[in-house]
Amino acid sequence: MSAVSRRARLGVVGLGRMGAVHAANLAHACPSAELAVCYDADAATAAALGARHGIAVAGSVEELLGAHELDGVVIATPTGTHAPLALQAADARLAVFVEKPISLERAATLQVVERFEAVGLALQVGFNRRFDDTVADVARRVRAGELGAPYLLRISQRDMSPPRPEFLAGSGGIFLDMGIHDFDLARFLVGDVVRVAAVGTAVSDPAFAEIGDFDTALATLEFANGALGVVDLSRVAGYGYESSAELVGEKATVRLEMPPALLAEWRRAGEATRPLLPTYDRRYGPAFAAELDAFARAILDSVPPPVTGRDALAAFDIAAAATSACALGHPVAVGAPT
Ligand SMILES: NC(=O)c1ccc[n+]([C@@H]2O[C@H](COP(=O)([O-])OP(=O)(O)OC[C@H]3O[C@@H](n4cnc5c(N)ncnc54)[C@H](O)[C@@H]3O)[C@@H](O)[C@H]2O)c1
């Protein structure tokens, strides 16, 4: 069979911000995948996306899972619906790519992870940063020993403006929804985290406090190998999107900077300005395509996906520890009951 004809047939459930990106990538930017069908609880959204990509629109999740000869399904619905949908897909013997986090609850996260392990199906979670060329290169060189022992990790993730209030209300909070990417990156670059301290505040809008969330937060991480880390998170940075990091080590220090939106710098008397990226999808566009192509390849080659359910569980545990530490006002061991 030729490489072109060996494509994993995938369906997408949930076609909002993230699902539309995934569908477009499957349709145009993933050589190992074929976008076969889509479904959204909002019929008009599904119809529009189906027409845009010239693909089938399922009338229900059951129809999508059962009637389109799929190899796998991409789940990009609101977080609270991921676990039941993933379990339905496992019952239909389909591999799953699920957006982060798998669930708002640890028990449901573990249930999904264990179910996929038991049936031997691929379960990949949307930690897209690992598929960014720059991040992947840094991780490879750190593993090759170029940095020596890691000492200090700093990660900043800042949104220019917050997501919709309805999204925030069901997001699980700033540590679980947003910080989980950085907690996964911390594990990817440095290793396991054993203890977390955290603080959060709502300074821009009382609406954050009303739903028990923060617009600004800090988490400090203690790694099993003795290194320390700090993650700063903002929903309201105003100037643009930021996803940067710095890892100080025994032999070298590496900085992961944000690229400018355009390679143009305007210089005027005493100042230089360059355009900044406004959103995460502009920063990580190619990585979103690469993670889905890797998922399709894992299905085709019958190998474990490069980011597993266990990675998702580990990042969930760090996020849960940060949430607890923030509420309790003292450090919390990762994996301690919350
Ligand atoms: N990896 C990333 O960087 C990243 C970025 C944004 C969002 N996300 C994650 O993606 C998920 C979706 O977030 P979003 O911002 O795209 O949300 P969204 O609200 O923009 O879109 C969700 C879509 O799912 C549909 N939907 C709701 N319940 C459904 C159901 N039971 N079955 C089918 N469709 C249903 C809604 O109609 C909507 O179109 C969340 O889990 C979020 O954490 C990840």
The ligand as a Gaussian input file, in Angstrom:
#p B3LYP/6-31G(d) Opt

LIG

0 1
 N       -4.458000      22.608000      23.371000
 C       -4.800000      23.878000      23.486000
 O       -3.957000      24.776000      23.409000
 C       -6.240000      24.234000      23.722000
 C       -6.686000      25.512000      23.410000
 C       -8.043000      25.791000      23.602000
 C       -8.896000      24.822000      24.102000
 N       -8.408000      23.590000      24.413000
 C       -9.298000      22.542000      24.962000
 O      -10.208000      22.168000      23.939000
 C      -11.475000      21.860000      24.519000
 C      -12.531000      22.700000      23.811000
 O      -12.251000      24.060000      24.046000
 P      -12.739000      25.183000      23.008000
 O      -12.096000      26.427000      23.431000
 O      -12.587000      24.693000      21.610000
 O      -14.300000      25.237000      23.394000
 P      -15.489000      25.867000      22.550000
 O      -16.528000      26.203000      23.531000
 O      -14.978000      26.912000      21.603000
 O      -15.996000      24.649000      21.630000
 C      -16.619000      23.500000      22.154000
 C      -17.546000      22.932000      21.073000
 O      -18.044000      21.680000      21.533000
 C      -19.447000      21.615000      21.253000
 N      -20.023000      20.670000      22.201000
 C      -20.343000      20.880000      23.510000
 N      -20.762000      19.720000      24.063000
 C      -20.711000      18.773000      23.087000
 C      -21.027000      17.394000      23.047000
 N      -21.424000      16.719000      24.141000
 N      -20.873000      16.734000      21.862000
 C      -20.458000      17.388000      20.767000
 N      -20.161000      18.698000      20.748000
 C      -20.274000      19.382000      21.897000
 C      -19.929000      23.034000      21.370000
 O      -21.136000      23.226000      20.631000
 C      -18.747000      23.818000      20.775000
 O      -18.882000      23.994000      19.378000
 C      -11.359000      22.141000      26.020000
 O      -11.150000      20.921000      26.680000
 C      -10.114000      23.019000      26.134000
 O       -9.422000      22.820000      27.344000
 C       -7.111000      23.276000      24.207000

